Every structure is written in structure tokens, then in C-alpha cells.
Amino acid sequence: MTRENIDSILQEDRQFSPTAEFTTAARIKNMGDLEALKRQAEQDHEGFWANLARQEISWQSPFETILNSDNAPHFSWFEDGMLNVSYNCLDRHLDAKSGKTAIIFEGEKGDVCTLTYAELHREVCRFGNALRANGIEKGDRAVIYMPMIPEAVIAMQACARIGAIHSVVFGGFSAESLKDRIEDAGAKLLITADGGFRGGKIVELKQAADKALDRGCPTVEKSIVFKRTAHDVSWTEGRDVWWHDAIAGQSSSCDPVWVGSEQPLFLLYTSGSTGKPKGIQHSSAGYLLNTITTMKWVFDIHDDDIFWCTADVGWVTGHSYVAYGPLAVGATVVMYEGAPTVPDAGRFWALCERHGVTIFYTAPTAIRALMKCGEEIPSKYDLSSLRLLGTVGEPINPEAWMWYHRIIGQERCPIVDTWWQTETGAHMIAPVPGAVVTKPGSCTLPLPGIDAGVVDEQGNDITEPDKGGYLVIKKPWPSMLRTIWGDDQRYVDTYWSKFDGKYYLAGDSARRDKDGYFWIMGRIDDVLNVSGHRLGTMEVESALVANEKVAEAAVVGHPDPIKGEGIFAFVVLKGERPTGGIDEALTAALRNWVGEQIGPIAKPDDIRYADNLPKTRSGKIMRRLLRAIASGEEITQDTSTLENEDILKQLRGET
Ligand code: WT7
């Protein structure tokens, strides 16, 4: 184990059962029914998923083969079936619910618009035809770099419709990050906007997109630009096309391209332990299936629900629970463009009241930030429409859980704490809210058909309660990642080599309590979780050393009350170390530099300068030591191998 926190001291024994009112209306009403489902899956793993795939997906032609493990650890599911994901999200609802609201959108400035299923279908078709007119065909990659507006979902669905592979890049990432992702994906098209409204400002998406395309991205032929802000932007004739021009005159019907189950639906880049983000590749049918099953099991979705997942479509959460899952089950989904604090910290609750949100899903970091603003704010709003709450992205501290439960859920709404990853595509460990008793801080139990475990260094099950170990998934599941785009070896090495191809290694440590509940303890690799977003320490280090003044850098996480984890950087300069190890101007400049290289979320909170970094004899940076320093903890490890003990003082900021 690489992390010292592996033996947890967390003690939380409060338990919460769903109310009778919730249970009566729930899809799965008790543990007996849930356990029966789990038993079915245990007895016949493939049969279980095959039945669900037949029930939940509209196939153009059915599959015979369920799971193909011939090329393990490359697995395929339902490989000889043909389908279209956009057809499953739109067309199949048109008979029964063409007039039902699919998307309720609210802009940061308060503008509201809604799209029915028929309208969304029409817009997706028109944009699908526009993509074709711009030379996009099945298998081509299109990068989407957009604000949180319905057109982002329309673009994703349109790609799915014509069999193109999208890769959404979060609008908060910099031009440099965008360029890296476009180049890695070999994208032919960039879909962006002139800007977006967030935090009372315009997010200059087009400016960043221009920078990215001007600096590289030789494969990009066209850029389709949605006009959102209507402020002046620069324009490259021949390359840039306005969205409204692209769809002008396009037909509102667009035949879906039937694809094989394994056709990649999207790539989504996420951080790992190296400087280079990984393009996580997802499939069509398997991915779709688990977004549907989890919408039903975990979100207990009903026809009259108003479902709001606050995640941006730039993250996997916004893929599975904004752009695909809710539409695949014919639900009404809320999208909000802006920041949670504009005009004030009541914005989320105002949206819940205005749109009658029944299911609300957000990140612990947002809950903590809003909790800090006081209970008076949510108490001004009518939150009685809410019936279910959810969290995702990091372990939720029991204090925030209790606040969410009391103040937002008014002790009436179950909370589903959902553990999953970009790689898993959908929830893996989460309570089924009508059945499972919840405990603040625990994501509870694996879902039916998900064989999760906690194992030791040798891969043996840890049976002792509360003893930490590696979180693994022991059997393939339909929405698992298929590979890392362009780097198959890294896929094998990262996820399968630790336990010789037997288990999927999640990269988290976890423990199970006496009731078998899972408690996630943190990452085991050099990955940080900043505000529920994954960032590699190596990425931030590479960004720092790319600056001309920096010789060496080491980045670690330190506990942050709102963000969960903050970024702390130790830097060795090429020139003189600043007196006392402090140089505010340089620190500000380096923070901005990292912001430009990666994006504002990657800016270190603090930078400390030293003449050297502490290394082991073999030259490895002693990160554990740096983590202790960054968290202000006492140093317990052996530091006798340090060439210069004085460095410790420098790193601590004492000299
Ligand atoms: C990592 C995945 C999955 C969408 C958001 C993040 C952490 C995620 C939980 C949770 C404890 C959690 C894990 C995981 N994580 N959900 N409910 N409890 N930790 O996706 O960027 O792929 O990050 O987020 O460390 O490995 P991601």
C-alpha cells in the first residue's frame, strides 16, 4: 500500500432507512427484492445482463453472443447486436411521449427554455445532417468544447446518431489541454461556442479554441460554432462555420446509423499517474445499458420525475446522467449553465423550486460550499418537490451528509452516495434507495451484477471488517471502459496488471464494515481529487516544469475543507531560491501559468520553494514526506537519507 491512510479510523454508526412513503412508490421496495436480483446475477452473470439488455435496449438486430472474453482483458458485450444510442434516447419515446419535456434549461442570467422529446429529436436530426454535410462519418472523432447548454447534448446525440465518436472537453480546460485532447483523438471536427455565461462572466471558449487550432491540431478540418454570447469573436473563413448556418435548410429527419454494440460511443479524457491524460473509450450498447439500469435502480426514476444532475457534460457524470441515461429512460432532465453562487448561494435551491426538481444529484464539494453559506439560504425556498438526493465524486464527510439530509432533504429524502469512475461508465457501488439503509459517508453496497471486492496485495479477499485494501471489480460489466484510445498497453498495465488480469483495479483504497458496506478511503496512485475532479500530480508537475523559471517540481494533495483536496506544489527554481522561500509575485505568475497549461482547477493553492526536493537513494521523490509537510503533519518517516537536512526546513517554510 502506498498510502498511509489505508487503515481507517473513521467511525460512523448512524443509519437511515427510507421513509414508508418513499418505499411504497419505489421500483425496488425492500432488501428481499434487491437480494433476489443480486442472486440472479451471481447465479448467471451473463444471463442476467443479457436479459436486461434485451429488455432495456431497442435493438435493430438482436445479439446472440453475450460476453466475449477471448481477448481478455479486452471484453466485448452483445457484440453481434446492432443498435443506435440516439435512437434509444429519442426515437423510441416519440410514440408515447413526443410532447413530454426532455430538457429544461436555465441559463445563468435566468433565461429558461424547454425542449420536448419531439423538439429535441428534430434538433438532433438537423445537427446530425449538418455533421454529415461537414464531412463527418461513422467512426470520425468530433471534439465538443461547449458551455452547459442544450446544444452540448444535441451535439453529443447527433454524433451518436451518425455513428461518430465524440470527445467532450470540459469548458474549464485551457487551450493547451484542448489541443492535447484534439490531437490525441485525431479529431476531424471541433464543435464549440462563441462563449458561455458562468460566474457573471463570459467564458471565452472560441478564443481558447482558436488558440488550440492555431497551435496544432492538423486533423481538424472544420469548427462549428454555436452563438451563445453573441460577443465579438475572431473568425477563420473556410474553417469556422456558425451552428445556425450549418443547420439552415437541414432536414428534421436523419436516419440513425445502426452500429455494432462495440462501436465506440465516446472518448473521455481523464487523469492518471502520468503527465498524459487517458482517452477512456466507451462502447455503445454496454454503456447505454448500465446508464439505464442505474437510472432505474439508483435514481428510482419515474415518469413524472424532474431529474437534475448538476454535473457539466465535460465530465462522465454529465455524460451518463445528463446526456444519455435520463433520455434513454424518457425522463425530464434539468440543465443549468452557470455557477451555483450566481446571483447568490441560493441558486441551486431556486432552480429546484422553480422547476419542481424531484431528484437532485451533485458533488460533496458543492454541498460543503453551500453549507458554509448557512441554513437560512435554503430555508427561503420551497424544497418540498425533492424526493431523492445523490452525491458523486469523492467520499462525503458525515457532517456534509447530515446537512444535506436535514436541510435539503428535510429528513424525507434518501441520499444515494454513488461510487463510480470515468472508466466504469455508470454507478457501481451505491444504495438502491427504497431498499438499502444508508450510513453517512458510505456508498453502501455493490449494485446487482457488479462483483466488487476489497483485496490485499496478493489479491486475496480481506474478510476482516474495516481493514483497508484495494478496491477491485472481479467480473466484467457491460459499461466498463474498452481501452485507452491509442494506448492499449496502458489500458492493460493500469487496470489489469496488478492482479494478473484477474481483477479490474479501480485505483481506490476501500474498507468494508461488519455489514459489508463499502467505505472509499482515497486513491492509491498519484491522482488528486480536487472538488470531485480528477487531476494527476504528474500533469501539474509537467505544467510547472514547462515554465522557463522552474527546474523541478513536486505536487501533492493536502486536505481542503471545501475542495476535499487542494494542490500544494514544491518547486526548485533554475535561478536563486527566493529569500525565505517566499515570492508572492512568482507564485501568482506560476499559478496563472498552470491555469493556462491545464485549466483553473489545476492551480496550486500554495507553492513553496527549496534548493532541492527530498529524494530516496534511488532518486524517487519522497511524496509521503511532502504530503506530511503540506498537511502540516508531523514527519514520522526516516529522513536520514536526505543529502541536505536543511531542505526540510526550507520545505516547511521555516527558513
Ligand atoms: C474517482 C473517479 C464518477 C464520476 C465522478 C468522478 C472518486 C467518485 C465517489 C464516491 C468516494 C468517489 C474515486 C474514484 N469517487 N465517486 N461516491 N465516494 N469516492 O469521476 O473523475 O473518473 O473519478 O472519484 O476516487 O476513483 P472520475
Residues whose N, C-alpha, C, O or C-beta is under 5 A from the ligand:
A	BS01	WT7	T317 T391 V392 G393 E394 P395 D417 T418 W419 W420 Q421 T422 E423 C443 A506 D508 I520 G532 H533 R534
